[in-house]
């Protein structure tokens, strides 16, 4: 018997992984200050979701990756 449960997107603090990844993509680009309206628009997120990402960044990064120190360590390991 197959599992026919509908897909339910997991959220942390009301933010989905897809939304967090949109924020991270703009952040990695380094083009804008992440507190600017331009950065928010570049993510494609509405203002409420964008502010949830900023306010809960540490918890989101712990769940889905993205803490700056962890990224630096991964880059260092790849350089060896």
VENPELIN-V917482 format. One record per residue. N is the residue number from 1. RES is the residue in one small letter. SS is DSSP state (~ for helix, > for strand, _ for the rest). Layout:
# VENPELIN-V917482
<<N,RES,SS> <N,RES,SS>>
This chain:
# VENPELIN-V917482
<<1,x,_> <2,x,_> <3,x,_> <4,x,_> <5,x,_> <6,x,_> <7,x,_> <8,x,_> <9,x,_> <10,x,_> <11,x,>> <12,x,>> <13,x,_> <14,x,_> <15,x,>> <16,x,>> <17,x,~> <18,x,~> <19,x,~> <20,x,~> <21,x,~> <22,x,~> <23,x,~> <24,x,~> <25,x,~> <26,x,~> <27,x,~> <28,x,~> <29,x,~> <30,x,_> <31,x,_> <32,x,_> <33,x,_> <34,x,_> <35,x,_> <36,x,_> <37,x,~> <38,x,~> <39,x,~> <40,x,~> <41,x,~> <42,x,~> <43,x,~> <44,x,_> <45,x,_> <46,x,_> <47,x,~> <48,x,~> <49,x,~> <50,x,~> <51,x,~> <52,x,~> <53,x,~> <54,x,~> <55,x,~> <56,x,_> <57,x,~> <58,x,~> <59,x,~> <60,x,~> <61,x,~> <62,x,~> <63,x,~> <64,x,~> <65,x,_> <66,x,_> <67,x,_> <68,x,~> <69,x,~> <70,x,~> <71,x,~> <72,x,~> <73,x,~> <74,x,~> <75,x,~> <76,x,~> <77,x,~> <78,x,~> <79,x,~> <80,x,_>>
